């Protein structure tokens, strides 16, 4: 049985490798991908080509690469991936600010999101990993902008000057480019800076409730990294899975499908991402989405 299982895994891995390689090669051959004009779409495709070994063989069991970095006062995480949706579908779904409220709301900590200022601002409330009144949540005003949107490339940016405690300079950047007829190359970066208050709060969390939490990057001494890099990796992955789940079920009537898809995806990486049971997550999110709909103008 073990031999059969190992053979199946090897075959599945080979199939993924061939699919990734052929998809990236096709993307470079297509004129629509603008591979020779030096534009941002070409740069994104080239980046995924350079990551082909990681996309083909990894612990995520999907064509995905996760990177993270930690400076003295700033954290960032980057996901590069291929998604099974044509570029036109991805661009059409994610260039509107309201779509990003739907994406952000899948995350455990996002309690509310509203489009303000004619589409230039996302008013987001963040809180604990359980249902709570909005009065107990913290507000973050994300500026929303589309850096570029054409037939070969999409760039969307969310940025906020300040956040809870002493966090600041929040940035969520999403970019996408065609990768063959039915796939899209995407990159998402999540980053923020923090001061003394946030550092102390994080230190307390990592010493108590978060003491057993880890990220995805292997640690030198074995296992996976923990600490603040583990924190940013977990949240970067949660946001990426929210994007992927939204692309699979973007219609308003597909909310339940979207919620279940996000929860199922996070449970594939339960060691890093499991927090609450499915029924608790679904009940919390249904209430939050209902509250968000009632507050909409």
C-alpha positions in Angstrom: 0.0 0.0 0.0 2.8 2.4 0.9 4.5 1.6 -2.4 1.3 2.3 -4.4 0.8 5.5 -2.5 4.3 6.7 -3.2 4.0 5.8 -6.9 0.7 7.8 -7.1 2.3 10.8 -5.4 5.3 10.7 -7.9 2.9 10.5 -10.8 0.8 13.4 -9.6 4.0 15.4 -9.0 5.2 14.7 -12.6 1.8 15.7 -14.0 1.9 19.0 -12.1 5.5 19.6 -13.3 4.6 19.0 -16.9 1.5 21.2 -16.7 3.4 24.1 -15.1 6.3 23.9 -17.6 4.0 23.7 -20.6 1.8 26.5 -19.4 4.7 28.9 -18.8 6.2 28.0 -22.1 3.0 28.7 -23.9 2.6 32.0 -22.1 6.1 33.1 -23.4 5.1 32.0 -27.0 1.9 34.0 -27.1 2.0 37.5 -28.5 -0.8 38.5 -26.1 1.5 37.9 -23.2 3.8 40.7 -24.5 6.8 38.7 -23.6 9.2 40.7 -25.6 8.1 44.3 -24.8 9.6 44.5 -21.4 6.3 45.4 -19.8 5.1 44.4 -16.3 3.1 41.5 -17.6 6.3 40.1 -19.2 8.2 40.7 -16.0 5.6 38.7 -14.0 5.6 35.8 -16.5 9.4 35.8 -16.3 9.3 35.7 -12.5 7.1 32.7 -12.6 9.4 31.0 -15.1 12.3 31.6 -12.7 10.2 30.0 -10.0 9.2 26.9 -12.1 11.1 24.4 -9.9 9.2 25.7 -6.8 5.9 25.8 -8.6 6.4 22.2 -9.8 7.5 20.6 -6.5 6.4 22.0 -3.2 4.5 21.3 0.0 1.5 23.3 -1.1 0.4 20.6 -3.7 -0.5 23.4 -6.1 1.6 25.7 -8.4 2.5 28.2 -5.8 5.6 29.8 -4.2 5.6 31.7 -1.0 8.3 34.1 0.1 8.7 36.3 3.1 11.0 38.9 4.6 11.6 40.5 8.0 13.3 43.8 8.6 13.7 45.6 11.9 10.2 47.3 11.6 8.6 45.8 8.5 7.2 42.4 7.4 6.2 41.3 3.9 5.0 38.1 2.2 4.7 37.3 -1.5 2.8 34.6 -3.2 3.4 33.8 -6.9 1.0 31.3 -8.4 -0.8 30.0 -11.5 -4.6 29.9 -11.2 -7.0 27.9 -13.3 -8.9 30.9 -14.7 -8.4 32.8 -18.0 -6.8 36.3 -17.6 -9.9 38.1 -18.8 -12.0 36.4 -16.0 -9.4 37.3 -13.4 -9.1 40.9 -14.5 -12.8 41.4 -14.8 -13.4 39.9 -11.4 -10.7 41.8 -9.4 -10.5 45.3 -10.9 -13.5 46.6 -9.0 -13.2 47.7 -5.3 -16.4 45.9 -4.2 -14.8 42.6 -5.3 -11.9 43.3 -2.9 -14.4 43.7 0.0 -15.7 40.2 -0.8 -12.1 38.9 -0.9 -11.0 40.5 2.4 -14.1 39.4 4.2 -13.2 35.8 3.8 -10.3 36.3 6.2 -11.0 35.4 9.9 -10.0 38.8 11.2 -12.0 41.0 8.7 -15.2 42.0 10.3 -16.6 44.6 7.9 -15.7 46.2 4.6 -17.4 49.1 2.7 -16.5 51.0 -0.5 -16.3 54.7 0.2 -15.2 57.8 -1.7 -16.6 56.8 -5.1 -14.5 53.7 -5.0 -11.2 55.2 -3.9 -11.4 53.9 -0.3 -12.1 50.5 1.4 -13.2 51.1 5.0 -12.2 47.9 6.7 -12.8 46.8 10.3 -10.5 44.1 11.7 -10.9 42.2 15.0 -10.7 38.8 16.7 -11.2 35.4 15.3 -14.7 35.1 16.6 -18.0 37.0 16.1 -17.9 40.4 17.8 -19.7 43.8 17.7 -18.2 46.3 15.2 -17.7 48.7 18.1 -15.0 46.3 19.4 -13.1 46.2 16.0 -10.3 48.4 14.7 -10.7 50.5 11.6 -8.3 50.6 8.6 -8.9 52.9 5.7 -7.3 51.4 2.6 -6.8 53.6 -0.4 -7.8 51.6 -3.5 -6.3 52.2 -7.0 -5.8 50.3 -10.2 -2.3 50.9 -11.4 -2.8 49.4 -14.8 -5.5 47.4 -16.5 -5.3 46.2 -20.1 -5.5 43.1 -22.2 -2.2 41.8 -20.9 -1.8 43.0 -17.3 -3.7 44.0 -14.2 -2.2 45.8 -11.2 -4.4 46.7 -8.1 -3.1 48.4 -5.0 -4.6 48.8 -1.5 -2.6 50.9 0.9 -3.2 52.3 4.4 -1.1 54.8 6.3 -2.1 53.5 9.8 -3.6 50.5 11.4 -4.2 49.0 14.9 -1.8 49.7 17.7 1.4 51.1 16.0 1.1 49.3 12.7 1.4 51.5 9.6 2.2 51.5 5.9 -0.1 48.6 5.0 0.2 47.5 1.4 -1.6 44.8 -0.6 -0.5 44.6 -4.2 -2.0 42.3 -6.7 -0.9 41.8 -10.3 -1.9 39.3 -13.0 -0.9 38.4 -16.5 -2.0 35.8 -19.1 -0.3 32.4 -18.8 -1.8 30.4 -21.7 -5.4 30.2 -22.8 -7.0 29.2 -19.5 -4.5 30.1 -16.8 -3.3 33.3 -15.2 0.0 34.1 -13.5 -0.6 36.1 -10.3 1.5 37.8 -7.7 0.2 39.1 -4.4 2.2 41.0 -1.8 1.1 41.7 1.7 3.3 44.0 3.8 3.2 46.4 6.8 5.4 48.2 9.2 5.1 48.3 13.0 6.3 50.2 16.0 6.9 49.5 19.7 3.3 48.9 20.7 2.7 46.4 18.0 6.1 44.7 18.7 5.2 44.2 22.3 1.7 42.9 21.5 3.1 40.5 19.0 5.8 39.4 21.5 3.1 38.7 24.1 1.0 36.7 21.5 3.9 34.6 20.3 4.8 33.8 23.9 1.3 32.6 24.8 -1.5 31.9 22.4 0.7 31.9 19.3 3.6 29.9 20.9 2.9 26.8 18.7 2.2 28.7 15.5 4.5 28.3 12.5 4.8 29.6 9.0 5.6 27.7 5.8 9.3 28.3 5.2 11.6 25.5 6.5 13.7 26.6 9.5 17.4 25.9 9.6 17.1 23.8 12.7 14.2 21.8 11.3 10.5 22.3 11.2 9.1 25.6 9.9 9.9 29.2 10.9 7.8 30.8 13.7 7.9 34.3 15.1 6.7 37.3 13.2 7.8 35.9 9.8 5.4 33.0 10.6 2.7 35.5 11.3 3.1 37.3 7.9 3.3 34.1 6.0 0.1 32.8 7.5 -1.8 35.9 6.7 -0.3 36.2 3.2 -1.5 32.7 2.5 -5.0 33.4 3.9 -5.3 36.4 1.6 -4.1 34.4 -1.4 -6.6 31.6 -0.7 -9.3 34.2 -0.4 -8.5 35.5 -3.9 -8.5 32.0 -5.3 -11.8 31.1 -3.6 -13.4 34.3 -4.9 -12.3 33.6 -8.4 -13.9 30.2 -8.2 -17.2 31.6 -7.0 -17.5 35.4 -7.5 -21.3 35.7 -7.8 -23.3 37.0 -4.9 -25.4 33.9 -4.8 -22.2 31.8 -4.4 -21.3 33.2 -1.0 -21.8 29.8 0.8 -19.7 28.1 -1.8 -17.0 30.7 -1.4 -17.0 30.4 2.4 -16.7 26.7 2.3 -14.0 26.8 -0.4 -11.9 29.2 1.7 -12.3 27.1 4.9 -11.5 23.9 3.0 -8.4 25.5 1.4 -7.0 26.6 4.8 -7.6 23.2 6.3 -5.2 21.8 3.7 -2.6 23.6 5.8 -4.1 23.0 9.2 -0.8 23.0 11.0 -0.4 26.7 10.0 -3.9 28.0 9.4 -6.4 26.1 11.5 -8.1 28.4 14.1 -11.8 27.5 14.5 -14.2 24.8 13.5 -16.1 25.0 10.2 -19.5 25.6 11.7 -18.2 28.5 13.9 -16.5 30.1 10.9 -19.6 29.8 8.7 -21.9 31.2 11.4 -19.5 34.1 12.1 -19.1 35.0 8.4 -22.8 34.7 7.5 -23.5 37.2 10.3 -20.7 39.5 9.2 -21.8 39.4 5.5 -25.5 40.0 6.6 -24.3 43.0 8.7 -22.3 44.3 5.8 -25.2 44.0 3.4 -27.6 45.9 5.7 -25.1 48.7 6.1 -24.7 49.1 2.4 -26.3 52.3 0.9 
